[in-house]
Structure formats: structure tokens, C-alpha cells
Amino acid sequence: MPDTNWLNDDEMRLWRAFIEATTRINQELESDLKASAGLTFDDYEVLVYLTEAPDMRLRMSELSELLVHSRSRLTQRIDRMEKRGLVCREQCPADRRSTFAVVTPAGLQAIAEAAPGHVASVRRNLLDHVDETQLPVVTEMLEQIVAAQRAKR
């Protein structure tokens, strides 16, 4: 393809390192969460967003955007978490078409128990391998990528 702007060696190195690092880190975080708390990374992420939200609830549409999940994928996730008692759904009183996902007391307990181990796993699998001087650069780079991706939506 003559119009293809192929990756140069440095760009290819970055791309392959990014893919392998994110895949390996995500696998380790998932494995650690399952072993220590019986949660998947997706479960944990849902609980984080809900516990950080006002009144520990978010509209399903907002949660879908934050998680970068399709609505059907989020519905399936919430169904599974609801069966385990970690979250529940509530109708939005101001807009009957909207539904809130709400963290339950069991969900609060689950995240409180999982958080220390998860933070230790994040340190062990990511932060311990990044020099303090690299943190702002890596963070800014990733935030720029996130902002560009959000702007597309």
C-alpha cells in the first residue's frame, strides 16, 4: 500500500512494548484480584466508579461511557454483579427511562477488602518499574491519548 505511513523502528518498538506491557499488567491485575478478593478487574473497575460517584450511583449510560463498554456489555456485567449482591439497579426518579447502577453494602465491603491488595498489585506490576522522573511524562502521554479518544465519541 503506497499511501501507508508505516511505523519506523522507534514507533514500532513503542507500539509493541505498549501492547505487551498492557496485556501482561492487565493479566496480573486480574489474576491477583481473583485470587485475593474473588473479583474480576471489570468488577473492581465498576465498584471504583460507583464508590467515587455522588451517592455511590451512576446512570447506566454514564457508567458505560466511563468504562468504555457497550451498553449491552455493561448490562451483562451489572447482571452478574447484581446476582452476587455487589450492585443493584434503581430507577431514576427524574427520568423514568434511565436506570442507576448502585453499589450495595456487600459491594462496599468487597472493594474495601480488595483495595489494599489491588494497590499492592498495581505497585508491583507497574509503578515499581517506572522511575519517579518518568511518571509525569508517561502520565501526560497516556492522558493525551485518552483525551484524543474521548474527543472522538
Contacts in CASP RR format, 6 or more apart in sequence:
PFRMAT RR
TARGET T0000
AUTHOR 0000-0000-0000
METHOD contacts of the structure
MODEL  1
MPDTNWLNDDEMRLWRAFIEATTRINQELESDLKASAGLTFDDYEVLVYL
TEAPDMRLRMSELSELLVHSRSRLTQRIDRMEKRGLVCREQCPADRRSTF
AVVTPAGLQAIAEAAPGHVASVRRNLLDHVDETQLPVVTEMLEQIVAAQR
AKR
7 15 0 8 1.000
24 125 0 8 1.000
25 125 0 8 1.000
25 126 0 8 1.000
26 41 0 8 1.000
28 121 0 8 1.000
28 124 0 8 1.000
28 125 0 8 1.000
29 41 0 8 1.000
29 118 0 8 1.000
29 121 0 8 1.000
29 122 0 8 1.000
29 125 0 8 1.000
30 40 0 8 1.000
30 41 0 8 1.000
32 117 0 8 1.000
32 118 0 8 1.000
32 121 0 8 1.000
32 125 0 8 1.000
33 39 0 8 1.000
33 40 0 8 1.000
33 41 0 8 1.000
33 43 0 8 1.000
33 44 0 8 1.000
33 114 0 8 1.000
33 118 0 8 1.000
33 121 0 8 1.000
34 40 0 8 1.000
36 114 0 8 1.000
36 117 0 8 1.000
36 118 0 8 1.000
37 44 0 8 1.000
37 110 0 8 1.000
37 113 0 8 1.000
37 114 0 8 1.000
37 117 0 8 1.000
37 118 0 8 1.000
38 114 0 8 1.000
39 47 0 8 1.000
39 110 0 8 1.000
39 114 0 8 1.000
42 67 0 8 1.000
42 77 0 8 1.000
43 77 0 8 1.000
43 81 0 8 1.000
43 86 0 8 1.000
43 110 0 8 1.000
44 111 0 8 1.000
44 114 0 8 1.000
44 118 0 8 1.000
45 67 0 8 1.000
46 63 0 8 1.000
46 67 0 8 1.000
46 77 0 8 1.000
46 78 0 8 1.000
46 81 0 8 1.000
46 87 0 8 1.000
46 101 0 8 1.000
47 86 0 8 1.000
47 87 0 8 1.000
47 103 0 8 1.000
47 107 0 8 1.000
47 110 0 8 1.000
47 111 0 8 1.000
47 114 0 8 1.000
48 111 0 8 1.000
49 58 0 8 1.000
49 63 0 8 1.000
49 66 0 8 1.000
49 67 0 8 1.000
50 56 0 8 1.000
50 57 0 8 1.000
50 58 0 8 1.000
50 63 0 8 1.000
50 87 0 8 1.000
50 101 0 8 1.000
50 102 0 8 1.000
50 103 0 8 1.000
51 103 0 8 1.000
51 108 0 8 1.000
51 111 0 8 1.000
55 102 0 8 1.000
56 102 0 8 1.000
56 103 0 8 1.000
56 108 0 8 1.000
57 90 0 8 1.000
57 100 0 8 1.000
57 101 0 8 1.000
57 102 0 8 1.000
57 103 0 8 1.000
58 66 0 8 1.000
58 100 0 8 1.000
58 101 0 8 1.000
59 92 0 8 1.000
59 98 0 8 1.000
59 99 0 8 1.000
59 100 0 8 1.000
59 101 0 8 1.000
60 71 0 8 1.000
60 74 0 8 1.000
60 75 0 8 1.000
60 78 0 8 1.000
60 89 0 8 1.000
60 98 0 8 1.000
60 99 0 8 1.000
60 100 0 8 1.000
60 101 0 8 1.000
61 71 0 8 1.000
61 98 0 8 1.000
63 74 0 8 1.000
63 101 0 8 1.000
64 70 0 8 1.000
64 71 0 8 1.000
64 74 0 8 1.000
65 153 0 8 1.000
67 74 0 8 1.000
69 77 0 8 1.000
78 87 0 8 1.000
78 89 0 8 1.000
78 101 0 8 1.000
81 87 0 8 1.000
82 88 0 8 1.000
82 89 0 8 1.000
84 106 0 8 1.000
85 104 0 8 1.000
85 106 0 8 1.000
85 107 0 8 1.000
86 103 0 8 1.000
86 104 0 8 1.000
86 106 0 8 1.000
86 107 0 8 1.000
86 110 0 8 1.000
87 101 0 8 1.000
87 102 0 8 1.000
87 103 0 8 1.000
87 104 0 8 1.000
87 107 0 8 1.000
88 101 0 8 1.000
88 102 0 8 1.000
88 104 0 8 1.000
89 99 0 8 1.000
89 100 0 8 1.000
89 101 0 8 1.000
89 102 0 8 1.000
90 99 0 8 1.000
90 100 0 8 1.000
90 102 0 8 1.000
91 98 0 8 1.000
91 99 0 8 1.000
91 100 0 8 1.000
92 98 0 8 1.000
92 99 0 8 1.000
92 100 0 8 1.000
103 111 0 8 1.000
130 138 0 8 1.000
END
